[in-house]
Amino acid sequence: MTEDILCIHKHRQAAKLMYVMHNSEYPLSCFALFENGPCLIADANFDVLMVKLKGFFQNAKGNKIESRGTRYQYCDFLVKIGTVTMGPSARGISVEVEYCPCVVANDCWNLLMEFMQSFMGSHAPGIPSVFSNKHDSIYSPADTMIQYMELFNKIRKQQQMPVAGIR
């Protein structure tokens, strides 16, 4: 099954960035993340509100980044593998893994790691930074969106680095 995992539009207000994100797992929700700040979860009409606030927020052209891919279910695991694109160009790959029976991510992190290493080998990631603040709390969709924002920002920074010494 092909799905649109999420899209980002960047808005500016006095050098503060806000990322408006969508996730196909939550089609009636819209996520607004402020850089180094909170995550607001609103209904899908939030985009309409942003259009009406053009005087306060300006859409940063050419900064749309998205991950589209396939969703797989293997026993109790949900795996989403996507291609990250900026405009027409592919920039990376995203892998999202969820262990459905567990709602406290720290309780099942070792199991998630073992599962990811089975198909990613040494490329399996370390524990996400979002877990450092959520020791025993329930994992939420906002936590997923924060991880996507971190991934997309990392990909953007890699694109901005000058390529030197290539022959």
C-alpha positions, 0 to 999 in steps of 0.5 A, a space after each residue: 500500500 502506498 501512502 503519503 506519510 507526511 508533508 512539511 510547509 515552513 512558515 516564518 514569523 520574526 525569524 521563528 520557524 513553524 512546521 506544519 505537518 500532515 500524517 496519513 495515519 491521522 488524516 483528520 489532524 494537522 501538526 504544527 511544530 515550533 522550532 525548539 518548542 511545543 507541538 500543537 495538534 489541530 484539526 485538518 482545517 488548520 491549513 485554512 487558518 494559516 492561509 488567512 494569517 498570511 500577514 503574520 506567517 509567510 510560506 517559505 517557498 521551495 522548502 516542502 519536504 515529504 516522505 512517501 512510501 509503503 506500510 507493512 505489518 509483520 505480526 505486531 510490528 508496523 513498518 513504514 519505509 519511505 523515500 524522502 523528497 525535496 521538490 522533484 529530487 529524492 534526498 533520503 530514506 525514512 524507516 518508521 517502526 512501531 511495536 503496536 502492543 506497547 504504548 510506553 516506548 522505553 519499555 519496548 526499545 530493546 525489542 524495537 532495536 533487535 527487530 530493526 537490526 534484523 533488517 537494517 543491520 548496523 544501520 539501525 538508529 540509536 535511541 531517539 532524542 524524543 525519548 530522553 524527556 519521556 522516560 515512562 510516559 505514553 508515546 503519542 503521534 506528536 512524538 512521531 512528528 517530532 522525529 520526522 521534523 528532526 530527520 527532515 532538518 538533518 536532510 536539509 542540513 546535508 543538502 546545504 553543506 558544500 560538496 568539496 573534493 569530488 573528482 
